[in-house]
Amino acid sequence: MNAYGRLVLVISLLAVHVSTGVAQQTIHIRLAEAYFAHIDIGIGKAERSNGADTLRGTLTRQPDGTWTGEVDAKVSFDQAMGGILAQGCPSQHFEGTQRLHMSGKPVSGFNSKVQSISPPSTRPVEFLLLSVRPAAAPKINGDTNCLSMYTYEDGSQLLPLNDSRWLPEAGYTIGLPRSAVLEYEDKTVDTIGSGGADLPVKTFAGWKVHVERP
């Protein structure tokens, strides 16, 4: 082998080493929301109690700085209707699951207008605005005619997650640790314990966030 051939071989080996030797950056997330919601508009009322939403999965950092992956979403709640809303919709328990595409784009910090963050277990060094789209159809037990689910332009539907920030054009912000684990709570809204007794909507919702960065 001449000198040129040896040079080409060395460059090829170096390229293989670089392409396979750089580990992908990943994060493992677990988001869990507990909530209660009661709406009373006089001629109709609706209530969801014992509400529990979870999203769990792994995201991988892309060359453009965004993060993408798939997560498993689950919902569980008791629903009761009254007045005109109760027609054909008895009180019942719902459970559902759905596989979702999730993407995250870097942002400067938490959204203080809609998030109240408890002291985190460690200081976040990055922040992501998360969004989702269906990767598969939702699977729900119970009468889906008594549920309202967001429908995309392609006809796919989103599991009835309680937090409206999972809808398009919104997004949910999380913090990322430099390494290891970051945990905190996000008290999204509380009109029950903060002087909201006279409001037609009474609700409480809070997230527990767990982000692991190997």
C-alpha positions in Angstrom: 0.0 0.0 0.0 1.4 3.4 -1.0 1.5 6.5 1.3 -1.7 7.9 -0.3 -3.6 4.7 0.3 -2.4 4.6 4.0 -3.6 8.2 4.4 -7.0 7.4 3.1 -7.3 4.4 5.4 -6.3 6.4 8.4 -8.8 9.1 7.6 -11.6 6.5 7.1 -10.8 4.9 10.4 -10.8 8.2 12.2 -14.2 9.1 10.6 -15.7 5.8 11.8 -14.3 6.4 15.3 -15.7 9.9 15.5 -19.2 8.9 14.2 -19.5 6.0 16.5 -17.6 7.2 19.5 -19.7 10.3 20.3 -22.5 9.2 22.6 -26.0 10.6 22.0 -27.4 12.9 24.7 -30.6 11.6 26.2 -33.0 12.5 29.0 -35.6 10.3 30.6 -38.7 12.2 31.8 -41.6 11.3 34.0 -44.4 13.9 34.3 -47.3 13.2 36.6 -50.3 15.5 37.2 -53.0 15.2 39.8 -56.1 17.4 39.4 -59.7 18.1 40.2 -62.0 20.3 38.2 -65.6 21.4 38.7 -67.6 23.6 36.3 -71.1 24.9 37.1 -72.8 27.2 34.6 -76.3 26.9 36.1 -78.0 24.9 33.3 -75.2 22.4 33.3 -72.3 21.2 35.3 -69.4 18.8 35.0 -66.8 17.5 37.4 -63.6 15.4 37.0 -62.2 14.0 40.2 -59.3 11.7 41.1 -57.6 12.9 37.9 -54.2 11.5 37.2 -52.2 12.2 33.9 -48.7 10.8 33.3 -46.2 11.1 30.4 -43.1 9.0 30.5 -40.4 8.4 27.9 -36.9 9.3 26.5 -35.9 12.3 24.4 -32.7 12.5 22.3 -30.8 15.8 21.5 -30.7 16.6 17.8 -27.9 18.5 16.0 -30.0 21.6 15.8 -30.4 21.7 19.6 -33.9 20.4 19.8 -34.9 17.2 21.6 -37.2 14.5 20.1 -38.6 11.1 21.1 -41.7 9.2 22.0 -43.6 9.0 25.3 -46.4 6.9 26.8 -49.3 9.0 28.0 -51.9 7.7 30.5 -55.1 9.3 31.9 -57.4 8.3 34.7 -60.3 10.2 36.1 -63.9 10.0 37.4 -66.4 12.1 35.4 -69.9 13.3 36.5 -72.3 15.5 34.6 -75.3 17.5 35.7 -78.1 19.4 34.0 -78.2 19.5 30.2 -74.6 18.1 30.1 -75.8 14.9 31.7 -78.0 13.7 28.9 -76.8 10.3 27.9 -73.6 10.6 30.0 -73.9 8.9 33.3 -71.1 9.2 36.0 -68.3 6.9 35.0 -64.6 6.2 35.4 -62.3 6.7 32.4 -58.8 5.3 31.7 -56.8 5.7 28.5 -53.4 5.4 27.0 -51.6 6.8 23.9 -48.2 6.7 22.3 -47.1 10.3 21.5 -44.3 12.0 19.6 -42.7 14.6 21.8 -40.4 17.4 20.9 -38.7 20.1 23.0 -37.2 23.4 21.9 -34.8 25.4 24.1 -36.3 28.4 26.0 -34.8 30.8 28.5 -36.7 29.6 31.6 -39.9 28.5 33.3 -43.1 30.4 32.3 -43.8 32.3 35.5 -47.2 33.4 34.2 -48.6 29.8 34.4 -46.1 27.9 36.5 -45.3 28.0 40.2 -42.2 25.9 40.8 -41.2 24.4 44.1 -37.5 24.5 45.1 -35.9 21.9 42.7 -33.7 19.1 43.9 -30.8 20.7 41.9 -30.4 23.8 39.8 -31.8 23.5 36.2 -29.2 24.5 33.6 -31.4 24.2 30.5 -35.1 24.6 29.8 -37.3 22.9 27.2 -40.8 23.9 25.8 -42.4 20.5 25.2 -45.1 19.7 22.6 -46.8 16.5 21.5 -48.5 14.9 18.6 -50.2 11.5 18.3 -47.9 8.6 17.3 -50.9 6.1 17.6 -54.6 6.4 18.2 -55.7 6.7 21.8 -57.1 3.7 23.6 -59.9 4.6 26.1 -62.3 2.6 28.1 -65.7 4.2 28.7 -68.1 6.1 26.4 -66.0 8.4 24.3 -69.1 10.2 23.2 -69.0 11.8 26.7 -65.5 13.1 26.2 -64.0 16.0 24.3 -60.8 15.2 22.5 -58.7 17.5 20.4 -58.7 16.6 16.7 -55.8 17.5 14.4 -56.1 18.5 10.8 -55.2 14.9 9.7 -58.1 13.5 11.8 -55.9 12.0 14.6 -57.0 12.7 18.1 -55.2 13.5 21.4 -55.9 11.7 24.6 -58.0 14.0 27.0 -55.0 15.3 29.0 -56.2 17.8 31.6 -53.6 20.5 31.0 -54.4 22.5 27.9 -50.7 23.3 27.3 -50.4 20.0 25.5 -52.6 21.4 22.7 -50.9 22.8 19.6 -49.6 26.4 19.8 -49.0 26.1 23.6 -46.4 23.9 25.2 -45.2 22.8 28.7 -41.9 23.9 30.0 -39.5 21.7 32.0 -36.0 22.2 33.4 -33.0 20.0 32.8 -30.2 19.1 35.1 -26.6 19.2 34.1 -26.4 15.5 35.0 -28.1 13.0 37.3 -31.7 13.7 38.4 -33.8 16.9 38.7 -37.1 16.8 40.6 -39.6 19.5 41.5 -43.3 20.3 41.7 -45.2 22.7 39.5 -48.5 24.0 41.1 -50.3 25.0 37.9 -53.5 26.4 39.2 -55.6 26.5 42.4 -58.9 28.3 42.5 -60.1 26.3 45.4 -57.7 27.3 48.1 -57.0 30.9 46.8 -60.2 32.8 47.2 -62.0 31.3 44.2 -65.1 30.0 46.0 -67.5 32.2 43.9 -66.0 31.3 40.5 -68.0 29.0 38.1 -64.9 27.0 37.6 -63.2 25.4 40.7 -60.0 23.5 40.0 -56.7 22.3 41.3 -53.9 20.9 39.3 -50.2 20.2 40.0 -47.4 18.4 38.3 -44.6 16.3 39.7 -41.6 16.4 37.4 -38.7 13.9 37.2 -35.9 14.4 34.7 -32.9 12.1 34.5 -29.8 13.0 32.5 -27.3 10.1 32.3 
